[in-house]
Amino acid sequence: MIQRIKEICTYVNRGCTPDYVDESPYAVMNQATFSKGYIDISKLRFSSKNPAEAHIQKGDLLMASTGGGVLGKVLYFGEGEPDNFYADSHVSILRDSRHKNNMKFLYYYFMNRFDEINATMVNGSTNQTELQRNYLIAHEIDIPGKERQDAIVAYLDKQLSSINNRICLRERELQTLIKLKQSEINSVITRGLNATVPMKDSGIDWIGRIPAHWEVKRMKEIGSIQLGKMLKNNPEDGDQLKPYLKSKNIQWLELNMDSVEEMWFSELEMSRLRLKPGDLLYSEGGEVGKCAIWNGELEECYIQNSVHKFTLHQGNNPRYYLYLSYHLGTVGYFNSIVNLVSIKHLTGEKIRQIVLPVPPPEEQYAIANYIDSEFKTIDSMIGNISKQIDKLRLLKKALINEVITGKRAIE
C-alpha cells in the first residue's frame, strides 16, 4: 500500500536546542552521536533541559537533519536503550504512537536512501543544508501491513547480524594494523633513526625529547599557510570555473579524489590558491588536522575554505611533515588546540603557531623514506581488508534493498 510518511507516523518533528552543561541526567542525542550507525557514547553531551517534545522513546526513528555528509543518517532507538535521551534541534524524531507500523522497517527503508533524501528532501547551500519537514512527511512509501513488516524486520535482523559480525571482525583487524602503523611512525618521527645520538628536552610537552642536533620551530618559520576561498556559486567578470578540494577530500595521509567539484575563481584567487606538488593539505573543520599531500593528481586544482594548504620552504621534505602531522593527529594534538565548545575550526593562526621538531633536511628525507618502505606491506594489508569491508557493506545494502522492495523472498 502506498502511504505518505505523515500517514505512517503520528509524530515527525525536530528536537530542541539544548542548554549544555557538564553533568545532568538528560543526555543529548545529536547527529555526531549516531552518524556512524550506532550510539557513540563518547560523543554524548548533557543538557539542563528535558523538553517532552524532544524526549526519545522506544521504537523511535531518528534522522540527522542538517549539514552535508550527515543529513539523512538514521538510527532506530530500540528496546534496551536508556530513557533519558533527548534529541537536539538537528535531529528529527519519527514516531508511530498507534503502533500500527514497525518503525524498524522504516529504519531499514531509509538506511539505503541517503542519496535520495539529500536529492529530494533538503534545501540550502553546501554544509548548510536542512531537511525539509514538508518534503519528508509527503514522501511516499510502498509499505506492507504490520504483520509483514514484522516478518521482514525479523528476517533482516537475523541475516544482517551475520554480516555485521564479519564487518566487526575485519574492522578490528584493520584497527590493529592502523595502530601498528601509528606506533611505528610515532617511534621515529620525533626521535629519528639513530637510537644512539644524544637527546635533549624539546621544551614542548607533546614532543618530549628529540635528538640534540635537531631544531624546534613554529610552522610559520618553515612554510606558508593559505586558507581556501568561500564557496562561490555565481561568477563575476573574468572568473573561471575550476576544480577544487574541500574537507571531505582530505583523508589521513591520502586524498579522496572520487568526487571533485568545481567553482568560480578570479585570477588573483587562482594565483594564491592553486595547488603545487608537495603542498600539504589540512582539514580546517570536521575532523580537524586531517592531512594529505598534493602530488599533482589533477593538472590544475584549488581549495575551498574548509582546507588549508601548507607550502614548505625549500629544503624541507613534505613527506616527513605529512607523517609528523599524522602523529599530531594520533596523539590528539589538533583537537587540543581548537575550541571544542562550538563547531571545531583549525584556524590558520593556530597552525602557524604549532611548534614542530625540525631535523636536518637529509634526516627528513631518510625518515620519510624509511616510513615509506617499512609500511608497504602494512598498507597493502590495510587496503585488502578495507576492500573486504566495502564488499560486505555493499552486500548488506543489496540485501536490505532486495528484501524491503520484495525482490527477495523471506519465507
Rosetta blueprint (number, residue, H / E / L):
1 M L
2 I E
3 Q E
4 R E
5 I H
6 K H
7 E H
8 I H
9 C L
10 T L
11 Y E
12 V E
13 N E
14 R E
15 G L
16 C L
17 T L
18 P L
19 D L
20 Y E
21 V E
22 D L
23 E L
24 S L
25 P L
26 Y E
27 A E
28 V E
29 M E
30 N L
31 Q H
32 A H
33 T H
34 F H
35 S L
36 K L
37 G L
38 Y L
39 I L
40 D L
41 I H
42 S H
43 K H
44 L L
45 R E
46 F E
47 S E
48 S L
49 K L
50 N L
51 P L
52 A H
53 E H
54 A H
55 H E
56 I L
57 Q L
58 K L
59 G L
60 D E
61 L E
62 L E
63 M E
64 A E
65 S L
66 T E
67 G L
68 G L
69 G L
70 V L
71 L L
72 G L
73 K L
74 V E
75 L E
76 Y E
77 F E
78 G L
79 E L
80 G L
81 E L
82 P L
83 D L
84 N L
85 F E
86 Y E
87 A E
88 D L
89 S L
90 H L
91 V E
92 S E
93 I E
94 L E
95 R E
96 D L
97 S L
98 R L
99 H L
100 K L
101 N L
102 N L
103 M H
104 K H
105 F H
106 L H
107 Y H
108 Y H
109 Y H
110 F H
111 M H
112 N L
113 R L
114 F H
115 D H
116 E H
117 I H
118 N H
119 A H
120 T H
121 M L
122 V E
123 N E
124 G L
125 S L
126 T L
127 N L
128 Q L
129 T L
130 E E
131 L E
132 Q L
133 R H
134 N H
135 Y H
136 L H
137 I H
138 A H
139 H L
140 E E
141 I E
142 D E
143 I L
144 P L
145 G L
146 K H
147 E H
148 R H
149 Q H
150 D H
151 A H
152 I H
153 V H
154 A H
155 Y H
156 L H
157 D H
158 K H
159 Q H
160 L H
161 S H
162 S H
163 I H
164 N H
165 N H
166 R H
167 I H
168 C H
169 L H
170 R H
171 E H
172 R H
173 E H
174 L H
175 Q H
176 T H
177 L H
178 I H
179 K H
180 L H
181 K H
182 Q H
183 S H
184 E H
185 I H
186 N H
187 S H
188 V H
189 I H
190 T L
191 R L
192 G L
193 L L
194 N L
195 A L
196 T L
197 V L
198 P L
199 M E
200 K E
201 D E
202 S L
203 G L
204 I L
205 D L
206 W L
207 I L
208 G L
209 R E
210 I E
211 P E
212 A L
213 H L
214 W L
215 E E
216 V E
217 K E
218 R E
219 M H
220 K H
221 E H
222 I H
223 G E
224 S E
225 I E
226 Q E
227 L E
228 G L
229 K E
230 M L
231 L L
232 K L
233 N L
234 N L
235 P L
236 E L
237 D L
238 G L
239 D L
240 Q E
241 L E
242 K E
243 P E
244 Y E
245 L E
246 K L
247 S H
248 K H
249 N H
250 I E
251 Q E
252 W L
253 L L
254 E E
255 L E
256 N L
257 M L
258 D L
259 S L
260 V L
261 E E
262 E E
263 M E
264 W E
265 F E
266 S L
267 E H
268 L H
269 E H
270 M H
271 S H
272 R H
273 L H
274 R L
275 L L
276 K L
277 P L
278 G L
279 D L
280 L E
281 L E
282 Y E
283 S E
284 E L
285 G E
286 G L
287 E L
288 V L
289 G L
290 K L
291 C E
292 A E
293 I E
294 W L
295 N L
296 G L
297 E L
298 L L
299 E L
300 E L
301 C L
302 Y E
303 I E
304 Q E
305 N L
306 S L
307 V E
308 H E
309 K E
310 F E
311 T E
312 L E
313 H L
314 Q L
315 G L
316 N L
317 N L
318 P H
319 R H
320 Y H
321 Y H
322 L H
323 Y H
324 L H
325 S H
326 Y H
327 H H
328 L H
329 G H
330 T H
331 V L
332 G L
333 Y H
334 F H
335 N H
336 S H
337 I L
338 V L
339 N L
340 L L
341 V L
342 S L
343 I L
344 K L
345 H E
346 L L
347 T L
348 G H
349 E H
350 K H
351 I H
352 R H
353 Q L
354 I L
355 V E
356 L E
357 P E
358 V E
359 P L
360 P L
361 P H
362 E H
363 E H
364 Q H
365 Y H
366 A H
367 I H
368 A H
369 N H
370 Y H
371 I H
372 D H
373 S H
374 E H
375 F L
376 K H
377 T H
378 I H
379 D H
380 S H
381 M H
382 I H
383 G H
384 N H
385 I H
386 S H
387 K H
388 Q H
389 I H
390 D H
391 K H
392 L H
393 R H
394 L H
395 L H
396 K H
397 K H
398 A H
399 L H
400 I H
401 N H
402 E H
403 V H
404 I H
405 T L
406 G L
407 K L
408 R L
409 A L
410 I L
411 E L
